[in-house]
Amino acid sequence: MDKNGTYRWSPNSSGGKEIDLKKLGRTVLLVLAAVAVLSLLLTCFYTVDDKQQAVVTTFGKVTDVTDAGLHFKLPFGIQQVQKVDVNVYQKIELGYTTESDGDYAVNTGESTMITGDYNIVNVDFFVEYKISNPERYLYASNDPETILRNLIQSQVRNVVGSTSVDGVLTDGKENIQMQVKELVSQILEEYDIGLTLVDVRIQDAEPPTQEVNEAFKAVETAKQQAEAVVNDAKAYQNAKLPDAQAQADKLLQNAEFLRQKRINEATQQVAMFEAMYTEYQQNPGITRSRMYYEAISQILPGVKLYINTGTGSNVDMLLPLESMVKGENNG
């Protein structure tokens, strides 16, 4: 205020405020520097979880692949990190699509196929795969999932096209799955796009029309009935076989007994014959006569024989043969 009572502004009067602005400027600079340092520190570290692997590139070239944990990288875009889910099973659905509400949308363009015997079937496949090499997965191809999907479709049609319709709809599904998995795995190994096939399963296989479907169901029912009859026959066989085996063993034992009996009888007859032959050698005349009389008695059983024990025609010397035989039997 001057002498006239008026106020005037002077630059020197705001000296204190100029000092406050300098302090404020320094504080702002310090805060900005701290933020920059903090941002720099945050960009120098990255975290990988247990289901992932990280591919590190330095100026666009892959220099490292890191596992789960906290890792350091160069800031300012010198090193870039791409995380890939490697320990996660992923799926591909062929012939159908699972919607968010749990229902299924049919894709006949993928499921309709021609079998080896020129029949048409609808086959749905469920495929599981995972990333085995994150570096090859990111940089060996443009879209590895699309490549895998097209490859599976090609090999599925190849295998189904060489299989009969009965095999596709009934008992050949497991063989088809194994063939598709083997073929796709071999080609994936050649392509080397960082993917590994885990499993291939047929979700559903059916004819394209209801009439054909019912006919195949009838065939399957007949096969099951045939298997049931075969199983019943095997059960009956298993029940009867022990009895038959026991009877066979009994017959064999009886035959062995008869064989041994015949051998013993033959041995006894041989012994008797040898004994008779020994006696014959000692008294050939007497043995010859006795054999003659025994033969006559067997040939003429009703005739009475007499033996002349002397010489001449003296009748008193004739003896009845039957009395001798009775005497021997009584003796």
VEXDREN-795608 format. One line per field, with one value per residue (C-alpha): x, y, z; residue number from 0. Coordinates in steps of 0.25 Angstrom, whole numbers, plus 5000, padded with zeros to 4 digits. Last residue first. Example, Ala and Ser with C-alpha at 12.3 -4.5 7.8 and 13.67 -1.06 7.14 Angstrom:
# VEXDREN-795608
x <- (5055, 5049)
y <- (4996, 4982)
z <- (5029, 5031)
pos <- (1, 0)
//
This chain:
# VEXDREN-795608
x <- (4960, 4945, 4948, 4959, 4949, 4939, 4948, 4952, 4938, 4935, 4946, 4940, 4950, 4952, 4962, 4950, 4947, 4960, 4962, 4977, 4986, 4983, 4978, 4967, 4960, 4945, 4938, 4923, 4918, 4909, 4921, 4926, 4935, 4939, 4940, 4948, 4958, 4960, 4963, 4973, 4980, 4981, 4987, 4997, 5001, 5003, 5012, 5020, 5024, 5036, 5034, 5019, 5021, 5030, 5020, 5009, 5017, 5020, 5005, 5001, 5011, 5006, 4992, 4996, 5003, 4991, 4981, 4990, 4991, 4976, 4974, 4984, 4976, 4963, 4968, 4974, 4960, 4953, 4963, 4961, 4946, 4946, 4955, 4945, 4934, 4941, 4944, 4930, 4926, 4936, 4932, 4917, 4918, 4929, 4921, 4908, 4915, 4922, 4908, 4902, 4914, 4911, 4896, 4899, 4909, 4898, 4889, 4899, 4901, 4886, 4884, 4896, 4889, 4876, 4883, 4888, 4874, 4869, 4880, 4877, 4863, 4866, 4875, 4890, 4895, 4902, 4915, 4916, 4927, 4939, 4951, 4965, 4975, 4988, 4993, 5005, 5007, 5020, 5018, 5028, 5022, 5029, 5025, 5011, 5011, 5014, 5005, 4993, 4995, 4996, 4984, 4976, 4980, 4977, 4963, 4959, 4963, 4955, 4943, 4943, 4933, 4920, 4917, 4930, 4933, 4920, 4921, 4934, 4947, 4957, 4949, 4948, 4963, 4965, 4953, 4959, 4973, 4968, 4959, 4971, 4981, 4970, 4969, 4984, 4987, 4976, 4982, 4996, 4992, 5003, 5014, 5028, 5028, 5018, 5016, 5031, 5035, 5024, 5029, 5019, 5006, 4994, 4984, 4971, 4961, 4947, 4941, 4927, 4924, 4912, 4911, 4910, 4912, 4922, 4929, 4941, 4932, 4928, 4927, 4917, 4923, 4930, 4919, 4909, 4912, 4902, 4901, 4901, 4895, 4902, 4897, 4910, 4910, 4918, 4920, 4918, 4925, 4939, 4942, 4956, 4961, 4972, 4979, 4987, 5001, 5007, 4999, 5008, 5013, 5020, 5031, 5038, 5053, 5058, 5044, 5049, 5053, 5062, 5056, 5056, 5048, 5038, 5034, 5029, 5038, 5046, 5049, 5061, 5067, 5057, 5060, 5051, 5061, 5062, 5051, 5047, 5037, 5029, 5024, 5011, 5003, 5011, 5010, 5020, 5023, 5030, 5041, 5048, 5035, 5032, 5046, 5045, 5031, 5036, 5048, 5039, 5029, 5041, 5046, 5032, 5031, 5045, 5042, 5029, 5036, 5046, 5035, 5028, 5041, 5043, 5029, 5030, 5042, 5035, 5024, 5033, 5038, 5024, 5026, 5038, 5030, 5022, 5007, 5001, 4991, 4985, 4985, 4990, 5003, 5006, 5000)
y <- (4245, 4247, 4253, 4242, 4231, 4237, 4238, 4223, 4219, 4226, 4219, 4205, 4194, 4183, 4172, 4162, 4162, 4154, 4156, 4157, 4166, 4174, 4187, 4188, 4201, 4203, 4215, 4219, 4228, 4240, 4251, 4247, 4258, 4262, 4248, 4244, 4256, 4252, 4237, 4242, 4251, 4240, 4231, 4241, 4244, 4229, 4227, 4240, 4237, 4246, 4255, 4256, 4259, 4271, 4275, 4274, 4284, 4293, 4293, 4296, 4308, 4313, 4312, 4320, 4331, 4332, 4333, 4343, 4351, 4350, 4355, 4367, 4371, 4370, 4379, 4389, 4389, 4391, 4402, 4409, 4408, 4414, 4425, 4428, 4428, 4438, 4447, 4447, 4451, 4462, 4467, 4468, 4481, 4488, 4484, 4490, 4503, 4503, 4501, 4512, 4521, 4518, 4521, 4534, 4538, 4535, 4543, 4555, 4553, 4553, 4566, 4572, 4568, 4574, 4587, 4587, 4586, 4597, 4606, 4603, 4607, 4620, 4625, 4630, 4618, 4619, 4621, 4629, 4635, 4628, 4631, 4636, 4639, 4646, 4652, 4661, 4675, 4683, 4685, 4674, 4670, 4657, 4653, 4658, 4649, 4637, 4641, 4642, 4628, 4622, 4629, 4626, 4611, 4609, 4616, 4607, 4595, 4599, 4601, 4588, 4580, 4587, 4599, 4601, 4587, 4583, 4595, 4589, 4596, 4602, 4615, 4616, 4616, 4627, 4635, 4636, 4639, 4651, 4656, 4655, 4662, 4673, 4675, 4675, 4685, 4694, 4693, 4696, 4709, 4717, 4706, 4704, 4717, 4716, 4700, 4698, 4706, 4701, 4686, 4676, 4683, 4674, 4665, 4659, 4654, 4651, 4645, 4644, 4634, 4635, 4623, 4621, 4608, 4605, 4592, 4600, 4610, 4624, 4635, 4645, 4651, 4663, 4669, 4663, 4673, 4670, 4681, 4674, 4679, 4683, 4697, 4703, 4695, 4682, 4681, 4669, 4661, 4663, 4669, 4673, 4674, 4680, 4673, 4683, 4682, 4690, 4703, 4713, 4726, 4736, 4745, 4756, 4761, 4774, 4780, 4791, 4781, 4769, 4757, 4750, 4738, 4734, 4720, 4709, 4705, 4714, 4712, 4721, 4729, 4729, 4741, 4753, 4763, 4753, 4743, 4735, 4724, 4721, 4708, 4706, 4697, 4700, 4715, 4724, 4737, 4750, 4759, 4771, 4778, 4780, 4785, 4796, 4800, 4802, 4810, 4818, 4820, 4824, 4834, 4840, 4842, 4848, 4858, 4861, 4864, 4873, 4881, 4883, 4887, 4897, 4902, 4905, 4914, 4922, 4924, 4930, 4941, 4945, 4960, 4962, 4962, 4975, 4976, 4990, 4994, 5008, 5016, 5029, 5027, 5014, 5000)
z <- (4974, 4971, 4957, 4954, 4958, 4950, 4938, 4940, 4941, 4928, 4921, 4923, 4924, 4915, 4920, 4922, 4908, 4905, 4890, 4890, 4898, 4911, 4916, 4906, 4908, 4907, 4902, 4904, 4893, 4897, 4897, 4883, 4879, 4893, 4898, 4885, 4887, 4902, 4897, 4887, 4897, 4906, 4896, 4892, 4906, 4909, 4897, 4899, 4913, 4917, 4905, 4907, 4922, 4917, 4907, 4917, 4926, 4914, 4911, 4925, 4926, 4912, 4917, 4930, 4922, 4913, 4925, 4931, 4918, 4917, 4931, 4928, 4916, 4923, 4935, 4925, 4917, 4931, 4934, 4921, 4922, 4936, 4930, 4919, 4929, 4938, 4925, 4921, 4935, 4935, 4921, 4925, 4933, 4924, 4912, 4917, 4920, 4906, 4900, 4909, 4904, 4890, 4892, 4898, 4887, 4877, 4884, 4884, 4869, 4867, 4875, 4867, 4854, 4859, 4863, 4849, 4843, 4852, 4848, 4833, 4835, 4843, 4832, 4832, 4839, 4853, 4860, 4872, 4881, 4874, 4882, 4879, 4890, 4894, 4880, 4882, 4877, 4875, 4860, 4856, 4843, 4843, 4857, 4854, 4842, 4851, 4862, 4852, 4846, 4860, 4866, 4854, 4854, 4869, 4868, 4856, 4863, 4875, 4866, 4859, 4867, 4863, 4854, 4848, 4846, 4841, 4830, 4826, 4828, 4817, 4816, 4831, 4832, 4821, 4826, 4840, 4834, 4826, 4838, 4847, 4838, 4836, 4851, 4854, 4843, 4849, 4863, 4858, 4852, 4845, 4847, 4853, 4861, 4873, 4874, 4871, 4882, 4892, 4889, 4895, 4893, 4897, 4890, 4892, 4880, 4881, 4868, 4862, 4851, 4842, 4832, 4817, 4811, 4799, 4805, 4810, 4817, 4812, 4822, 4828, 4841, 4837, 4827, 4836, 4848, 4859, 4870, 4884, 4897, 4909, 4910, 4905, 4893, 4890, 4875, 4866, 4855, 4859, 4873, 4876, 4891, 4899, 4911, 4919, 4923, 4911, 4913, 4906, 4911, 4901, 4907, 4900, 4902, 4897, 4899, 4908, 4919, 4919, 4925, 4939, 4944, 4955, 4954, 4945, 4933, 4924, 4909, 4904, 4893, 4882, 4873, 4872, 4878, 4889, 4890, 4902, 4901, 4914, 4919, 4926, 4935, 4947, 4946, 4939, 4946, 4939, 4944, 4937, 4933, 4948, 4951, 4939, 4944, 4958, 4953, 4944, 4956, 4965, 4954, 4953, 4968, 4969, 4958, 4964, 4977, 4970, 4964, 4977, 4984, 4973, 4973, 4988, 4987, 4976, 4986, 4997, 4987, 4984, 4989, 4980, 4968, 4973, 4973, 4977, 4987, 4989, 5001, 4995, 5003, 4996, 5000)
pos <- (330, 329, 328, 327, 326, 325, 324, 323, 322, 321, 320, 319, 318, 317, 316, 315, 314, 313, 312, 311, 310, 309, 308, 307, 306, 305, 304, 303, 302, 301, 300, 299, 298, 297, 296, 295, 294, 293, 292, 291, 290, 289, 288, 287, 286, 285, 284, 283, 282, 281, 280, 279, 278, 277, 276, 275, 274, 273, 272, 271, 270, 269, 268, 267, 266, 265, 264, 263, 262, 261, 260, 259, 258, 257, 256, 255, 254, 253, 252, 251, 250, 249, 248, 247, 246, 245, 244, 243, 242, 241, 240, 239, 238, 237, 236, 235, 234, 233, 232, 231, 230, 229, 228, 227, 226, 225, 224, 223, 222, 221, 220, 219, 218, 217, 216, 215, 214, 213, 212, 211, 210, 209, 208, 207, 206, 205, 204, 203, 202, 201, 200, 199, 198, 197, 196, 195, 194, 193, 192, 191, 190, 189, 188, 187, 186, 185, 184, 183, 182, 181, 180, 179, 178, 177, 176, 175, 174, 173, 172, 171, 170, 169, 168, 167, 166, 165, 164, 163, 162, 161, 160, 159, 158, 157, 156, 155, 154, 153, 152, 151, 150, 149, 148, 147, 146, 145, 144, 143, 142, 141, 140, 139, 138, 137, 136, 135, 134, 133, 132, 131, 130, 129, 128, 127, 126, 125, 124, 123, 122, 121, 120, 119, 118, 117, 116, 115, 114, 113, 112, 111, 110, 109, 108, 107, 106, 105, 104, 103, 102, 101, 100, 99, 98, 97, 96, 95, 94, 93, 92, 91, 90, 89, 88, 87, 86, 85, 84, 83, 82, 81, 80, 79, 78, 77, 76, 75, 74, 73, 72, 71, 70, 69, 68, 67, 66, 65, 64, 63, 62, 61, 60, 59, 58, 57, 56, 55, 54, 53, 52, 51, 50, 49, 48, 47, 46, 45, 44, 43, 42, 41, 40, 39, 38, 37, 36, 35, 34, 33, 32, 31, 30, 29, 28, 27, 26, 25, 24, 23, 22, 21, 20, 19, 18, 17, 16, 15, 14, 13, 12, 11, 10, 9, 8, 7, 6, 5, 4, 3, 2, 1, 0)
//
